């Protein structure tokens, strides 16, 4: 076996522990429970808050302009891989970026503010719609995304994923019916971003390491919403003091969905067929290792040994931040504004959410009608339910329920769902919607009783 360069235990433990403290440990600060990254983000927002809407305008505009340019595949695209990865996308997502930029320009300059007839532009730019998304959501996201992007390499690049993946190898197959190596995909999603998990899964499927069934399960069940996005959702509804209980509940619901959904249609109907035969790997410990812990430490130290220092750290940091800034902010502005316009000026979400109303009433959810309106809209974008909840729901317990379910629904078309559909992973749009409904029902059945206990 080829000898790999090993890094030090300190190189593994120090950045991993710092990352865990920054992102995962709730602390009591200024009279409420929160996490360190959110405290730092609030400090930055307080100091430069007046300039954040203008910063968002510049980011979203640049995203739209460069998105159009990169549709033409210019020659310099291979010269700057970070720029290419950030701005190269499909025509549909470029259109969404353009619409988001148009909405943001109209909102920032308050176009239609004096329209007494309430035309479409005034609806887009009003404080309840586009104004709310820009000033109350994007201005929060832009700071958190920067911090998360810069600091996430502490969790991603120094062996923590490899260590936990090795430790979970013996659990994944018997419990979740997928290979042990899928633990790395899952943890990458959980700590980093769900889209990263989907990309990893698609790569492993196309390389022959996952079967059709395994790739479908991993991408739709384990591409979890990251800690960063979960923080933003809970902050959006103003309940950061419940972060500990909130994130624990998200993890419990995620595990429940992972236990149930692979064993029922449509995922249970997928075949164990491979795109490339003969690549699937065994799941026993390699020769020379006596325990998963020993193997995990070896993998972690190997990852540290392969790390190229501060240059690689900063490259990954800026790649993460750029992806969230230029990829996510325009989508939130576009879809979030449209959803609020529909929620505030039509009854479409009342109609779509009506089938959930009897269940919510049975479980004694306060403001059940308002909560039901958020159930289906999460299929388009994860942030939109919390945006609607922040504007229409006043009871903290109901806001908490929406915040939990919007994250555990998982399959939203603005990112994870769209990426799955654009890959070779064998899941179609109808199957995605069925999986979304299954996750929603499981989430309601667990989140609501838990919320009653938390807020009792």
C-alpha positions in Angstrom: 0.0 0.0 0.0 1.4 3.4 -0.9 2.6 5.4 2.1 0.8 8.6 2.5 2.2 11.7 4.2 0.8 12.0 7.7 0.1 15.3 9.5 0.2 15.9 13.2 -2.6 15.2 15.7 -2.5 18.9 16.6 -3.1 19.8 13.0 -6.2 17.6 13.1 -7.5 18.5 16.6 -6.9 22.3 16.9 -8.8 23.6 13.8 -11.5 20.9 14.3 -12.1 21.9 17.9 -12.1 25.6 17.0 -14.6 25.0 14.2 -16.9 23.0 16.5 -16.8 25.8 19.1 -17.6 28.4 16.4 -20.4 26.6 14.7 -21.8 23.9 17.0 -21.6 24.8 20.7 -24.5 27.0 22.0 -23.4 29.7 24.5 -25.3 32.1 26.7 -24.6 35.7 25.6 -26.4 38.9 26.2 -29.3 37.2 27.9 -30.0 34.5 25.2 -28.6 31.3 23.8 -26.7 31.6 20.5 -23.5 30.5 18.8 -20.2 32.3 18.4 -20.6 32.8 14.6 -23.9 34.5 15.1 -22.5 36.8 17.8 -19.7 37.9 15.5 -22.2 38.4 12.6 -24.3 40.6 14.8 -21.3 42.7 15.8 -20.4 43.2 12.2 -24.0 44.0 11.3 -24.3 46.6 14.1 -21.2 48.4 12.9 -21.8 48.5 9.1 -25.6 47.8 9.0 -26.4 51.0 7.0 -24.2 49.8 4.1 -25.4 46.2 3.9 -28.3 46.8 1.5 -25.9 48.5 -0.9 -23.5 45.6 -0.6 -26.3 43.2 -1.4 -27.2 45.3 -4.5 -23.6 45.1 -5.7 -23.3 41.3 -5.1 -26.6 40.4 -6.8 -26.0 42.7 -9.7 -22.5 41.2 -10.3 -24.0 37.7 -10.0 -26.5 38.4 -12.7 -24.0 40.2 -15.1 -21.3 37.6 -14.8 -23.9 34.8 -15.0 -24.9 36.1 -18.4 -21.3 36.5 -19.5 -20.4 33.0 -18.4 -23.3 31.5 -20.4 -21.1 32.2 -23.4 -18.2 30.1 -22.0 -15.5 32.8 -22.5 -11.9 31.6 -23.0 -10.7 32.9 -19.6 -13.2 30.6 -17.8 -10.4 28.0 -17.3 -8.0 30.5 -16.0 -9.9 31.4 -12.8 -11.6 28.2 -11.5 -13.1 29.9 -8.4 -14.7 32.5 -10.6 -15.9 29.8 -13.1 -17.4 27.7 -10.3 -19.2 30.7 -8.8 -20.7 32.1 -12.0 -21.1 29.2 -14.4 -24.6 27.9 -14.3 -27.6 27.1 -16.5 -29.8 29.6 -18.3 -32.7 29.0 -15.9 -30.6 29.9 -12.9 -29.1 32.9 -14.7 -32.7 34.1 -15.4 -33.4 33.8 -11.7 -30.3 35.8 -10.9 -31.4 38.5 -13.3 -34.9 38.7 -11.9 -33.4 38.8 -8.4 -31.2 41.7 -9.5 -34.1 43.6 -11.0 -36.2 43.1 -7.9 -33.3 44.3 -5.7 -32.7 47.5 -7.8 -36.4 48.4 -7.8 -36.6 47.8 -4.0 -33.3 49.6 -3.1 -34.4 52.7 -5.0 -38.0 52.3 -3.7 -39.5 52.4 -7.2 -43.3 52.5 -7.0 -43.3 53.7 -3.4 -45.7 56.5 -4.2 -48.0 54.4 -6.4 -51.4 54.8 -4.8 -53.0 52.3 -7.0 -50.8 49.4 -5.7 -49.4 48.3 -9.1 -47.2 45.3 -9.5 -44.0 47.2 -9.0 -45.2 48.7 -5.8 -46.2 45.3 -4.6 -42.7 44.0 -5.4 -40.9 46.8 -3.6 -43.1 47.3 -0.6 -41.8 46.8 2.9 -43.9 43.7 3.3 -42.4 42.0 0.2 -39.1 43.0 -1.5 -38.3 45.6 1.2 -38.6 42.9 3.8 -36.4 40.4 1.9 -33.7 43.0 1.3 -33.5 44.8 4.7 -34.5 42.0 7.0 -33.1 38.9 5.3 -30.4 39.6 2.8 -28.7 42.1 5.1 -28.4 39.3 7.6 -27.4 36.6 5.2 -24.6 38.6 3.6 -22.7 38.8 6.8 -23.3 35.2 8.0 -22.4 33.8 4.6 -19.1 35.6 4.6 -18.2 34.4 8.1 -19.4 30.9 7.4 -17.5 30.7 4.1 -14.3 32.0 5.7 -14.5 29.7 8.8 -16.0 26.5 7.4 -12.6 25.2 6.2 -11.8 24.6 9.9 -14.5 21.9 9.9 -14.0 20.7 6.3 -10.3 20.6 5.6 -8.5 19.2 8.6 -9.8 15.6 8.8 -12.9 15.9 10.9 -15.1 14.5 8.1 -12.8 11.6 7.4 -12.6 10.8 11.1 -16.4 10.8 11.7 -16.9 9.0 8.4 -14.7 6.1 9.5 -16.4 6.0 12.9 -19.9 5.7 11.3 -18.9 3.0 8.7 -20.5 0.2 10.7 -23.7 2.1 11.2 -24.6 3.3 7.7 -25.4 -0.1 6.0 -27.5 -1.9 8.6 -29.3 1.2 9.8 -29.7 3.4 6.7 -29.1 0.8 3.9 -26.3 2.7 2.3 -22.5 2.3 2.1 -20.3 3.4 5.0 -18.4 5.8 2.8 -21.7 7.8 2.4 -21.1 9.1 6.0 -18.6 11.6 4.5 -21.3 12.9 2.0 -23.7 13.2 4.8 -21.4 15.1 7.2 -20.2 17.3 4.4 -23.8 18.4 3.8 -24.5 18.8 7.5 -21.4 20.9 8.3 -20.8 22.5 4.9 -23.8 22.7 2.5 -26.4 20.3 1.1 -25.3 21.1 -2.5 -21.8 19.9 -1.6 -23.3 16.6 -0.5 -25.2 16.2 -3.7 -22.2 17.0 -5.8 -20.2 14.4 -3.9 -22.9 11.8 -4.3 -23.3 12.5 -8.0 -19.5 12.1 -8.4 -19.5 8.8 -6.5 -22.5 7.5 -8.5 -21.1 8.4 -11.9 -17.8 6.8 -10.8 -19.5 3.5 -10.0 -19.2 3.6 -6.2 -22.9 4.0 -5.5 -25.8 2.1 -7.1 -29.0 3.9 -8.4 -30.8 3.2 -5.2 -27.9 4.3 -3.0 -27.3 7.5 -4.9 -31.1 8.4 -4.8 -31.2 7.7 -1.0 -28.1 9.7 -0.2 -28.9 12.7 -2.3 -32.5 13.1 -1.1 -32.2 11.9 2.5 -28.7 12.8 3.6 -27.9 16.1 1.8 -28.8 17.9 5.0 -29.3 21.6 5.4 -26.0 23.1 6.8 -25.5 24.6 10.2 -25.1 28.0 8.5 -28.5 27.9 6.8 -30.2 26.6 10.0 -28.8 29.5 12.0 -30.2 32.0 9.4 -33.6 30.4 9.4 -33.9 30.4 13.2 -32.6 34.0 13.4 -35.1 35.0 10.7 -38.0 34.1 13.1 -36.3 35.7 16.0 -35.8 32.6 18.2 -32.0 32.1 18.4 -32.3 31.5 22.2 -33.8 28.1 21.3 -30.9 27.1 19.0 -29.8 24.1 21.1 -33.2 22.5 21.2 -33.9 23.5 17.6 -30.8 21.9 16.1 -31.2 18.8 18.2 -34.7 18.4 16.9 -33.5 18.9 13.3 -31.0 16.1 13.8 -33.6 13.8 15.3 -36.1 14.4 12.5 -33.3 13.9 10.0 -32.5 10.5 11.5 -36.2 9.5 11.5 -36.6 10.4 7.9 -33.4 8.5 7.0 -34.7 5.4 8.8 -38.2 5.5 7.2 -38.0 7.0 3.7 -35.5 4.7 2.1 -37.8 1.8 3.1 -40.9 3.1 1.3 -41.6 4.2 -2.3 -40.3 5.8 -4.3 -36.8 5.1 -2.9 -37.5 1.5 -2.1 -38.4 0.8 -5.7 -34.9 1.9 -7.0 -32.6 -0.8 -8.3 -29.1 -1.6 -7.1 -27.7 -1.1 -10.5 -24.4 0.7 -11.2 -23.3 3.1 -14.0 -19.8 1.6 -13.8 -19.6 -2.0 -12.6 -16.9 -3.3 -10.3 -16.1 -0.1 -8.5 -18.2 -0.5 -5.3 -15.8 -0.9 -2.4 -15.9 -3.3 0.5 -16.7 -2.0 3.9 -14.3 -3.9 6.1 -11.4 -2.2 7.8 -8.2 -2.1 5.6 -5.3 -4.3 6.6 -3.3 -3.0 9.5 -6.1 -1.3 11.4 -7.8 -2.9 14.4 -10.6 -0.4 15.0 -12.7 2.3 13.3 -11.2 4.9 15.7 -7.7 4.0 14.7 -8.6 4.1 11.0 -10.4 7.4 11.4 -7.4 9.0 13.1 -5.2 7.7 10.3 -7.5 9.2 7.7 -7.7 12.5 9.5 -3.9 12.8 9.9 -3.5 11.9 6.2 -5.9 14.7 5.3 -3.8 17.1 7.4 -0.6 15.9 5.8 -2.1 16.7 2.3 -3.2 20.2 3.3 -1.2 22.9 1.5 -1.3 25.5 4.3 -2.8 29.0 4.5 -3.0 29.4 0.7 -5.3 26.4 0.4 -7.3 27.5 3.4 -7.9 30.9 2.0 -8.8 29.6 -1.4 -11.4 27.2 0.0 -12.7 30.0 2.3 -13.2 32.5 -0.5 -14.7 29.7 -2.7 -17.3 28.9 0.0 -18.1 32.5 0.6 -18.4 33.4 -3.1 -20.6 30.5 -3.7 -23.1 31.5 -1.0 -22.9 35.3 -1.8 -23.3 35.1 -5.6 -25.2 31.8 -5.8 -27.7 32.0 -3.0 -28.5 35.7 -2.4 -30.0 36.3 -5.9 -32.2 33.2 -5.5 -33.5 34.4 -2.1 -34.3 37.8 -3.5 -36.1 36.4 -6.5 -38.0 33.5 -5.0 -38.5 35.1 -1.6 -40.0 38.3 -3.0 -42.3 36.4 -5.4 -43.5 34.1 -2.6 -44.3 37.1 -0.3 -46.2 38.8 -3.1 -48.2 35.7 -3.6 -48.7 35.2 0.1 -49.7 38.7 0.8 -51.9 39.3 -2.3 -53.3 36.0 -3.3 -54.8 32.8 -1.7 -52.5 30.4 -3.5 -50.7 29.2 -0.4 -54.0 28.9 1.5 -55.1 26.5 -1.1 -51.9 24.5 -1.3 -51.6 24.3 2.5 -55.2 23.4 3.1 -54.6 19.6 3.1 -52.2 20.0 6.1 -54.7 22.0 8.1 -56.6 19.1 9.6 -53.4 17.5 10.8 -52.1 20.8 12.3 -55.4 21.4 14.0 -55.4 17.8 15.4 -52.0 18.4 16.9 -53.2 21.7 18.4 -50.8 24.0 16.5 -51.5 27.7 17.3 -52.3 29.8 14.2 -52.6 26.5 12.3 -54.0 28.3 9.2 -51.0 30.6 8.9 -48.6 27.7 9.5 -50.3 25.6 6.8 -49.5 28.3 4.3 -45.8 27.7 4.7 -45.9 23.9 4.1 -45.8 23.6 0.3 -43.8 26.8 -0.5 -40.7 25.2 1.0 -40.5 23.0 -2.1 -39.4 26.1 -4.0 -36.9 27.5 -1.5 -35.9 26.8 2.1 -35.9 30.4 3.3 -39.3 31.3 2.0 -41.4 29.6 4.8 -39.4 31.5 7.5 -39.9 34.7 5.6 -43.6 34.2 5.5 -43.7 33.1 9.2 -41.8 36.2 10.3 -44.4 38.3 8.6 -47.7 36.5 9.4 -47.2 34.4 12.5 -47.0 35.9 16.0 -46.9 32.8 18.3 -43.3 31.8 19.0 -44.1 28.1 19.1 -45.6 28.2 15.7 -42.7 30.2 14.3 -40.4 27.5 15.8 -42.4 24.7 14.1 -42.1 26.4 10.7 -38.4 27.0 11.2 -37.8 23.3 12.0 -40.0 21.9 9.2 -38.6 24.3 6.6 -35.1 22.9 7.3 -36.1 19.2 7.6 -38.2 19.3 4.4 -34.8 19.4 2.7 -35.7 19.0 -1.0 -36.1 22.6 -2.2 -35.7 23.3 -5.9 -33.7 26.5 -5.5 -30.6 24.4 -4.6 -30.6 20.7 -3.6 -33.6 19.7 -5.7 -32.4 21.7 -8.8 -28.9 20.2 -8.5 -30.3 16.6 -8.2 -32.5 17.2 -11.3 -29.4 18.6 -13.2 -27.3 15.6 -12.3 -27.4 11.9 -13.4 -28.8 10.8 -10.0 -31.9 8.8 -11.0 -34.7 10.9 -9.3 -37.2 12.9 -11.3 -39.4 15.9 -10.4 -42.5 13.9 -9.4 -40.4 11.7 -7.2 -38.8 14.7 -5.6 -42.2 16.2 -4.8 -43.4 12.9 -3.3 -40.3 12.7 -1.1 -40.8 16.3 -0.1 -44.4 15.5 1.1 -43.1 12.4 2.9 -40.5 14.4 4.8 -43.0 17.2 5.6 -45.5 14.7 7.2 -42.8 13.0 9.2 -41.5 16.4 10.3 -44.9 17.6 11.4 -45.5 14.5 13.5 -42.2 14.9 15.3 -41.7 18.7 15.4 -45.2 19.6 16.8 -45.2 17.4 19.9 -41.6 18.4 20.6 -42.5 22.1 20.2 -45.4 21.6 22.7 -42.8 20.3 25.2 -40.3 23.0 24.6 -42.8 25.9 24.9 -44.9 24.4 27.6 
